Amino acid sequence: MVDVLFFMEALFLAVVALLTFAFVISSMWERERRAAFIGGLILAILLGGGTGLFGLKAGGFFQSAPGFLTLLAGLVIQLAALFLFIPIGRNPRALQGAKGLIVGGVKRFDEREQVFSRNRALPPGSEQYRMFYGEHPQWEEHDSRRRARGGPLGVPGRIDKPHEGPNVAALFASFSIPQHLGSSHLVEPQAHPYLHEQRISLSPKEATSRVKGLALHLGANLVGITEINPLWVYSRRGEIFWDNWDDWGKEIGTLHSYAIVFAMEMSRDMVWTAPHTASVVESAVVYAKGAFVATELAAFIANLGYSATANHLRHYDVLLVPMAVDAGLGELGRFGYLITKEFGPRVRLGCVTTDLPLIPDSPVDIGVEDFCGACEKCARCCPSNSIPFERPREVNGILRWKLNAETCFDYWGRIGTDCNLCMRVCPWSHPRTLPHRLITELVVRNRIARRIFSFMDDLFYGKKPRPSSPPNWASHE
């Protein structure tokens, strides 16, 4: 019996030591010095414990009553560790998708009311300006002050002055791509004349396989399909980029039945520099890639003979986060972003709506709501205090954490980037090395693991992690 317990104890220490060694190597590769140092200390303790274990075995200590009790205590610890692999704390509401968050009457969101539209689509003195603030006088004073700072980024790159020049040049270059792809004939493409507008017959199964395969081939990292819930379609047009002012305030109808939603990973090395300029360069680059994927995917569907609309940075008919939740790409996090199992919130979203018959995916429960309820790291690190600490509350009939969009947007105007700090510090954002993959699997399955690894993230990476240096080509030094 003693030999069996000893073998189990030694095997457990060996497995934990190997995983700790993998974590140390991973942390060194990630240039996370604090995590590598603490992991190294733990590894030294484990190796010392293993040496001591064999020494006690050779000395016959485990033949005594205290030694046998020590082995039994170790067995209890091992069983407790295995307990983390048991599915506990599932969230049935998550499996309903965004609909599972509805607790009251939901009013469709008017695109004119979002901070971006108010900042760049309401020229002072215009008829649209007078009409909007006549209906919403509570925002006029605040928006006038914010507008005086400039567009969404205020003075781009201000946080890194006087060394921001090359990165600002790069972000403007990438942000120009969605602008080029945002004209109406590209957003709502028509079939190529060669096809004579003939509809190509595809079963829903084959159509689903082809659109998902093409989206992944074009550069998307995750793709899901959902039937469109009209609640997640904007009620009225608010963003104007082509002087098409006749469209401002027009009602947006639900013309399509399906949405193909995709997520594109943002570079960990660039996001880890947030809130500096390299992070907004990455935002611009991935938005440009997303505009390309959405535009080409919509054109492909149009050439099949079906209607399709590309949704990207310069044209949105729908709210992408609830659509992505319904399409099974992830769950809504405390800071209002989608959190995916594969990349955390380190993604940008795009979408194509269509009447092409497709097979929808199912929403997922990956433990985000429970994890975010315990973590609070994004709220703690938010420089503008825009992310709430309190529990989710009802907002427009939806149970959710409500980001303060005004204070968040004000901070963008002060620093000249889109911040991304909440994305950087989120424990889900770590690269998917072997140790992080294992942790993710435990967090997805087990409520206790969520508490443990939320605490451990603070221990290994700090409660308020500092930004990393960018790659040399994107340096702001």
C-alpha positions in Angstrom: 0.0 0.0 0.0 2.8 2.4 0.9 4.6 1.7 -2.4 1.4 2.4 -4.4 0.8 5.7 -2.5 4.5 6.7 -3.0 4.3 5.9 -6.7 1.2 8.0 -7.1 2.8 10.9 -5.2 5.9 10.7 -7.3 4.0 10.6 -10.5 1.8 13.6 -9.5 4.9 15.7 -8.7 6.6 14.7 -11.9 3.5 15.7 -14.0 3.2 19.0 -12.1 6.9 19.7 -12.5 6.7 19.0 -16.3 3.8 21.3 -16.7 5.5 24.0 -14.6 8.6 23.6 -16.8 6.5 24.1 -19.9 5.0 27.2 -18.3 8.4 28.6 -17.6 9.6 28.0 -21.2 6.3 29.5 -22.5 6.7 32.6 -20.3 10.3 33.1 -21.4 9.1 32.9 -25.1 6.3 35.4 -24.3 8.9 37.7 -22.6 6.9 37.6 -19.4 9.7 37.9 -16.9 7.6 37.9 -13.8 5.7 34.8 -14.7 8.9 33.0 -15.7 10.6 34.0 -12.4 7.7 32.8 -10.2 7.3 29.7 -12.3 11.0 29.0 -11.9 10.7 29.3 -8.1 7.8 26.9 -8.1 9.7 24.5 -10.3 12.7 24.6 -7.9 10.4 23.9 -5.0 8.8 20.9 -6.8 12.2 19.5 -7.7 13.4 19.9 -4.1 10.2 18.2 -2.9 10.8 15.3 -5.3 14.3 14.9 -4.1 13.2 15.0 -0.5 10.4 12.5 -1.3 12.9 9.9 -2.5 15.2 10.7 0.4 12.4 10.0 2.9 11.5 6.8 0.9 15.1 5.6 1.2 15.2 6.4 4.9 12.1 4.3 5.5 10.1 7.3 6.8 6.9 6.2 5.0 6.9 3.0 7.0 6.0 5.0 10.1 2.6 6.3 11.0 3.5 10.0 10.3 5.0 9.0 6.9 1.9 7.0 5.9 -0.4 10.0 6.9 1.8 12.2 4.8 1.3 10.0 1.8 -2.5 10.0 2.4 -2.5 13.8 2.6 -0.7 13.9 -0.8 -3.3 11.6 -2.2 -6.1 13.9 -1.0 -4.3 16.8 -2.8 -4.1 14.8 -6.0 -7.8 13.9 -5.9 -8.6 17.6 -5.2 -6.5 18.5 -8.3 -8.4 16.0 -10.4 -11.6 17.6 -9.2 -10.8 20.6 -11.5 -11.4 18.4 -14.5 -15.0 17.7 -13.5 -17.6 19.9 -15.3 -19.1 22.1 -12.6 -20.9 25.4 -12.9 -22.4 25.2 -16.4 -24.5 28.2 -17.6 -27.6 27.0 -19.4 -28.5 30.6 -20.3 -25.3 30.9 -22.4 -26.6 28.0 -24.6 -29.5 30.2 -25.6 -27.0 32.8 -27.1 -27.7 36.5 -26.8 -31.4 35.7 -26.4 -30.6 34.1 -23.0 -29.6 37.6 -21.7 -33.0 39.1 -22.5 -35.0 39.8 -19.3 -37.4 42.5 -20.5 -38.6 44.5 -23.5 -35.7 45.2 -25.9 -35.7 48.2 -28.2 -33.7 48.0 -31.4 -30.6 50.1 -31.1 -30.5 53.3 -33.2 -27.1 53.7 -34.9 -27.3 57.5 -34.6 -27.0 57.2 -30.9 -23.7 55.5 -30.7 -20.6 57.6 -29.8 -18.9 57.2 -33.2 -21.9 58.4 -35.2 -22.4 61.3 -32.8 -18.7 62.3 -33.2 -18.3 62.1 -36.9 -21.7 62.1 -38.5 -23.3 65.2 -37.0 -21.8 68.4 -38.5 -22.6 71.3 -36.2 -25.3 73.6 -37.8 -26.6 70.9 -40.1 -30.2 69.8 -40.2 -29.2 66.4 -38.9 -27.4 68.0 -35.9 -30.5 70.1 -35.0 -32.8 67.2 -35.4 -30.7 64.7 -33.3 -30.0 67.0 -30.4 -33.5 68.3 -30.4 -34.5 64.7 -29.5 -31.4 64.0 -27.3 -30.3 67.3 -25.6 -28.6 65.4 -22.8 -25.6 64.6 -25.0 -25.1 67.9 -26.9 -22.7 69.6 -24.4 -20.6 66.5 -23.8 -20.4 65.7 -27.6 -19.4 69.3 -28.4 -16.5 69.1 -26.0 -15.5 65.7 -27.4 -15.8 66.8 -31.0 -13.4 69.7 -30.3 -10.7 67.1 -29.6 -11.1 65.7 -33.1 -12.4 62.4 -34.5 -12.6 59.1 -32.8 -8.8 59.1 -32.0 -8.6 62.8 -31.2 -5.0 63.7 -32.3 -3.9 60.2 -33.5 -0.9 58.9 -31.6 -0.7 61.7 -29.0 0.3 59.2 -26.2 3.6 58.5 -28.1 4.5 62.0 -29.2 7.0 63.0 -30.7 7.8 59.4 -31.9 4.4 58.4 -33.2 4.9 59.3 -36.9 5.5 56.0 -38.6 2.8 54.2 -36.6 0.2 56.9 -37.4 1.2 56.6 -41.1 0.6 52.8 -40.8 -2.8 53.1 -39.1 -4.1 55.7 -41.7 -2.9 53.4 -44.5 -4.9 50.4 -43.0 -8.0 52.4 -42.1 -8.2 53.6 -45.7 -8.9 50.0 -46.9 -12.4 49.7 -45.3 -13.2 53.1 -46.7 -12.3 51.9 -50.2 -14.5 48.8 -49.7 -17.5 50.7 -48.1 -19.2 52.0 -51.2 -22.7 50.7 -51.8 -21.8 48.6 -54.9 -19.2 46.7 -52.9 -21.2 46.4 -49.6 -24.2 45.0 -51.6 -22.6 43.4 -54.6 -24.4 42.2 -57.7 -23.7 39.0 -59.6 -21.0 39.1 -62.2 -22.5 39.7 -65.7 -20.9 36.4 -66.9 -23.3 34.5 -64.6 -26.4 36.2 -66.1 -27.8 36.4 -62.5 -28.6 32.7 -62.6 -29.0 31.1 -59.1 -26.7 28.2 -58.5 -28.4 25.4 -56.7 -26.7 24.3 -53.4 -28.0 22.4 -50.5 -27.8 24.2 -47.1 -25.1 21.7 -46.1 -22.9 22.4 -49.1 -23.5 26.1 -49.0 -22.5 26.2 -45.4 -19.4 24.2 -46.0 -18.4 26.4 -48.9 -19.0 29.8 -47.3 -17.2 28.7 -44.1 -14.3 27.2 -46.1 -13.9 30.4 -48.2 -14.0 32.7 -45.2 -11.2 30.7 -43.5 -9.2 30.6 -46.7 -9.5 34.3 -47.0 -8.1 34.9 -43.6 -10.8 34.5 -41.0 -9.8 32.5 -37.9 -13.2 31.6 -36.6 -16.5 31.4 -38.5 -20.1 30.8 -37.3 -23.6 31.1 -38.7 -26.8 32.2 -37.1 -30.3 33.0 -38.1 -30.7 36.7 -37.7 -32.6 37.9 -34.6 -34.1 41.3 -35.7 -33.3 42.7 -32.3 -29.6 42.8 -33.2 -30.3 44.8 -36.4 -29.8 48.6 -36.1 -33.1 50.4 -36.3 -31.9 53.4 -38.2 -28.8 54.4 -40.2 -26.4 56.7 -38.3 -22.9 56.4 -39.8 -22.3 58.4 -43.0 -19.1 58.1 -44.9 -20.0 58.8 -48.6 -22.0 62.0 -48.2 -25.2 59.9 -48.5 -27.1 62.1 -46.1 -30.4 61.0 -47.4 -29.7 57.7 -45.7 -29.2 59.3 -42.3 -32.0 58.3 -40.0 -33.5 55.8 -42.5 -35.0 52.7 -41.0 -32.9 49.5 -41.6 -35.0 46.6 -42.5 -34.3 42.9 -41.9 -33.9 41.7 -45.4 -31.9 38.6 -44.8 -32.4 35.4 -42.8 -28.8 34.4 -42.0 -25.6 36.0 -40.8 -22.1 34.5 -41.4 -20.0 36.0 -38.6 -16.3 35.7 -38.5 -13.5 36.6 -36.1 -9.9 37.6 -36.9 -7.1 37.2 -34.4 -5.1 40.3 -33.4 -1.4 39.9 -32.9 -0.5 39.3 -29.3 2.8 41.2 -29.7 1.0 44.3 -31.0 -1.9 44.1 -28.5 0.5 43.8 -25.6 1.7 47.3 -26.3 -1.7 48.9 -25.5 -2.6 51.7 -25.0 0.3 52.8 -27.3 0.2 53.3 -31.0 1.3 49.8 -32.1 -2.0 48.5 -30.7 -4.2 50.8 -32.8 -2.0 49.9 -35.9 -3.0 46.3 -35.2 -6.7 47.3 -34.9 -6.5 49.1 -38.3 -4.7 46.2 -40.0 -7.2 43.6 -38.8 -10.2 45.9 -39.6 -8.7 46.1 -43.1 -8.4 42.3 -43.4 -12.0 42.0 -42.1 -13.3 44.4 -44.7 -11.6 42.3 -47.4 -13.0 39.0 -46.1 -16.5 40.4 -45.8 -16.5 42.1 -49.2 -15.2 39.0 -51.0 -17.5 36.6 -49.2 -20.5 38.8 -50.0 -19.4 38.9 -53.7 -19.1 35.2 -53.7 -22.7 34.8 -52.5 -23.9 37.3 -54.9 -22.3 35.4 -57.7 -24.2 32.3 -56.5 -27.3 34.3 -57.3 -28.3 35.3 -53.7 -28.5 38.6 -51.9 -25.7 39.5 -49.5 -24.5 42.5 -47.5 -20.9 42.9 -46.2 -20.7 44.3 -42.6 -17.3 45.8 -41.7 -15.8 49.0 -40.3 -17.4 51.2 -42.9 -20.8 49.6 -43.0 -22.8 48.0 -40.2 -26.4 46.9 -40.4 -26.1 44.7 -37.3 -24.7 44.6 -33.8 -21.8 42.2 -34.3 -21.2 41.0 -30.7 -24.7 39.5 -30.1 -24.6 38.1 -33.6 -21.3 36.4 -32.9 -22.7 35.1 -29.6 -25.6 33.6 -31.4 -23.2 32.1 -34.0 -21.3 30.2 -31.3 -18.1 32.1 -31.6 -17.9 33.0 -27.8 -19.6 34.9 -25.0 -20.1 38.5 -24.0 -17.4 39.7 -21.5 -17.5 42.3 -18.7 -16.0 45.0 -21.0 -18.5 44.5 -23.8 -16.2 42.6 -26.2 -16.8 39.1 -27.4 -14.5 36.6 -25.6 -13.7 33.5 -27.7 -12.2 30.3 -26.3 -9.4 30.3 -28.9 -8.2 33.9 -28.7 -10.1 35.6 -25.8 -11.1 39.1 -26.8 -8.1 39.5 -29.0 -10.2 39.5 -32.2 -12.1 41.8 -34.5 -15.4 40.8 -36.0 -17.0 41.0 -39.4 -20.2 39.6 -40.9 -22.1 38.9 -44.1 -25.9 38.8 -44.0 -27.6 36.8 -46.7 -30.7 35.0 -47.9 -28.6 32.0 -49.0 -30.1 29.0 -47.0 -27.4 27.9 -44.5 -27.2 25.6 -41.4 -26.9 27.7 -38.2 -24.4 26.9 -35.4 -25.3 26.7 -31.8 -24.3 29.2 -29.0 -21.6 28.0 -26.6 -21.0 28.0 -22.8 -17.3 28.5 -22.2 -17.7 30.0 -18.6 -17.1 33.6 -19.5 -20.0 35.1 -17.5 -18.9 33.3 -14.3 -15.2 34.0 -15.0 -15.7 37.7 -15.6 -17.9 37.9 -12.5 -14.9 36.8 -10.4 -12.0 38.4 -12.3 -12.6 42.2 -12.5 -9.1 42.7 -14.0 -10.3 44.8 -16.9 -12.3 47.1 -14.6 -9.4 47.4 -12.2 -7.0 48.4 -15.0 -9.3 50.6 -17.1 -7.7 54.1 -17.1 -11.0 55.8 -17.6 -13.0 53.8 -15.1 -15.4 52.9 -17.8 -15.8 49.2 -17.0 -18.2 48.4 -14.1 -17.3 46.4 -11.1 -20.8 45.6 -10.1 -22.9 42.6 -11.3 -24.7 42.6 -14.6 -27.8 44.8 -14.7 -30.7 45.2 -17.0 -30.0 47.6 -19.8 -32.7 48.0 -22.5 -34.2 44.7 -21.4 -30.8 42.9 -21.6 -28.9 41.6 -18.5 -25.3 42.7 -19.1 -22.4 44.7 -17.9 -22.7 48.2 -19.3 -19.5 49.9 -20.4 -19.6 53.7 -20.1 -19.1 54.5 -23.8 -18.8 58.2 -23.2 -15.8 58.1 -20.7 -14.1 55.4 -22.8 -14.4 57.4 -26.0 -13.2 60.5 -24.1 -10.0 58.6 -23.2 -9.4 57.7 -26.8 -9.5 61.4 -27.6 -7.0 62.2 -24.9 -4.4 59.5 -25.9 -4.9 59.3 -29.7 -5.4 55.5 -29.8 -8.3 53.1 -29.3 -6.7 52.1 -26.0 -7.2 48.2 -26.1 -5.9 48.0 -22.6 -8.8 45.9 -21.4 -8.1 43.5 -24.2 -4.4 43.3 -23.2 -4.9 42.5 -19.5 -7.8 40.0 -20.0 -6.6 36.6 -18.8 -8.3 35.0 -21.9 -5.9 36.9 -24.2 -2.8 34.9 -23.5 -1.4 33.1 -26.5 -2.5 29.5 -26.9 0.7 27.8 -25.7 0.3 24.3 -24.1 0.0 25.6 -20.5 -2.6 28.3 -21.5 -4.5 25.7 -23.6 -4.7 23.4 -20.5 -5.8 26.3 -18.3 -8.5 27.3 -20.8 -9.9 23.8 -20.9 -10.1 23.7 -17.1 -11.7 27.2 -17.0 -14.3 26.3 -19.6 -15.3 23.2 -17.6 -15.0 24.1 -14.0 -16.2 27.0 -11.8 -13.5 26.4 -9.1 -10.8 26.5 -11.8 -12.1 29.9 -12.8 -11.6 31.2 -9.3 -8.1 29.7 -9.0 -6.8 30.8 -12.3 -8.2 34.3 -12.0 -6.2 34.6 -8.8 -3.1 33.0 -10.4 -3.2 35.4 -13.4 -2.8 38.3 -10.9 0.0 36.4 -9.1 2.0 35.5 -12.3 1.3 38.6 -14.4 0.4 41.3 -11.9 -2.8 42.9 -11.0 -2.0 45.8 -13.3 0.4 44.4 -16.0 2.6 46.9 -17.7 2.6 47.1 -21.6 5.3 45.4 -23.6 7.6 46.9 -26.1 6.4 46.6 -29.7 8.3 44.9 -32.6 11.1 47.1 -33.9 9.2 48.1 -37.0 6.4 49.5 -34.9 8.5 51.1 -32.2 7.3 54.4 -30.7 10.6 55.0 -28.9 
